[in-house]
Structure formats: structure tokens, C-alpha cells
Amino acid sequence: MNRGIFRIAFALAAVTLLPGASASAPPVPLPLGKPVVGKPAPDFRIKMFDGTSVSLSDLRGQVVVLNLWASWCGPCKTEMPALDLMQVNGGRHGLRIFGVKVMDATPRQKLRKLESLLHYPLATDISGGYVPIGRAVPTNYIIDRKGVVRYARPAVLTKEDFADLLVPLLNEKP
């Protein structure tokens, strides 16, 4: 295992032991409008851990992955090293991955070590109808360079998904 992935795995293991990393999820409000595969993506605003925000309109021409995760979610932790590798390999080709913490009361300061190891930013909030599908995390949304939702599923993204889902989108012209 390479050192970067080992460090991410270690930081994720530490998050599991934190007080406040609760396995009980609060209710998720139903969205007014929701992303639909094959349709233009609803605009969103993501509040980043550092207090800044980004919207879909800021990211036009890039391939965007919105990864909705929780610190108590085992599959979410399993997925993070693969997402990190995807960002490292795809970032120079226009890939932007955002890890949005949902259904989770773990304070940001307890996730700083993890945040410092990842090559994609972590966020605390997202608007625009992007919620965990079926209340399941991880949920991933993939939006192409033209702003169309190409994938919306409650499932772990793997390195194979990078090849199958993301590489064709990254090969499209901005």
C-alpha cells in the first residue's frame, strides 16, 4: 500500500474512534428539486470546511464528482483512498471531486488530519437537492463538463469506475 493511501486509511480509522461520530443519522429533508441522470444538473452551493463556498456555475467545463459521505460509514471510508487517487490522476484533466459530509455530527476540527491528507476538498453542506439517495451513504453524483448529471447512485466509486465512468467524461472537450 502506498504511503498516501496508508495515511488516509489511518486517519479514517481514527475518525471512527472519535466521540461524536454517531451511527444514528438524523432525518434528511426531501429535496424540492433533485438531480436526474441525463438532465441538466441543478445548481448547488457547497460550503467548504474553510468557510468558502463553490457552486456548479463556478465549475463549468469541468467534470464534477459530489461524494456524500459520513464519518461513521464504513463503505465511505473504504472509498476515500480511491477517490483521492482519482483526483490525483484526473485533476490535471479537469476532474473536481468534493467530499460533502452529511448525516454526521462530527465537528470539522476532528477531521482536520483526514482533510490534510486528501487531494480533494471536504465540505460541510450542499444545497440544490443533492441528498443521499435512499438515505444511503456514500451517494455519488457525477456531472459532466456541460453540466449534465451522468451518474447518481448510492454506491462506492472504485478505481474501475474511474476507468469506466470518469475517463470518457474527461476525454470530452471542455
Rosetta blueprint (number, residue, H / E / L):
1 M L
2 N L
3 R H
4 G H
5 I H
6 F H
7 R H
8 I H
9 A H
10 F H
11 A H
12 L H
13 A H
14 A H
15 V H
16 T H
17 L L
18 L L
19 P L
20 G L
21 A L
22 S L
23 A L
24 S L
25 A L
26 P L
27 P L
28 V L
29 P L
30 L L
31 P L
32 L L
33 G L
34 K L
35 P L
36 V L
37 V L
38 G L
39 K L
40 P E
41 A L
42 P L
43 D L
44 F L
45 R E
46 I E
47 K E
48 M E
49 F L
50 D L
51 G L
52 T L
53 S E
54 V E
55 S E
56 L H
57 S H
58 D H
59 L H
60 R L
61 G L
62 Q L
63 V E
64 V E
65 V E
66 L E
67 N E
68 L E
69 W E
70 A L
71 S L
72 W L
73 C L
74 G H
75 P H
76 C H
77 K H
78 T H
79 E H
80 M H
81 P H
82 A H
83 L H
84 D H
85 L H
86 M H
87 Q H
88 V H
89 N H
90 G H
91 G H
92 R H
93 H H
94 G L
95 L E
96 R E
97 I E
98 F E
99 G E
100 V E
101 K E
102 V L
103 M L
104 D L
105 A L
106 T L
107 P L
108 R H
109 Q H
110 K H
111 L H
112 R H
113 K H
114 L H
115 E H
116 S H
117 L H
118 L L
119 H L
120 Y L
121 P L
122 L E
123 A E
124 T E
125 D E
126 I E
127 S L
128 G L
129 G L
130 Y L
131 V L
132 P L
133 I H
134 G H
135 R H
136 A L
137 V L
138 P L
139 T E
140 N E
141 Y E
142 I E
143 I E
144 D L
145 R L
146 K L
147 G L
148 V E
149 V E
150 R E
151 Y E
152 A E
153 R E
154 P L
155 A L
156 V L
157 L L
158 T L
159 K H
160 E H
161 D H
162 F H
163 A H
164 D H
165 L H
166 L H
167 V H
168 P H
169 L H
170 L H
171 N H
172 E L
173 K L
174 P L
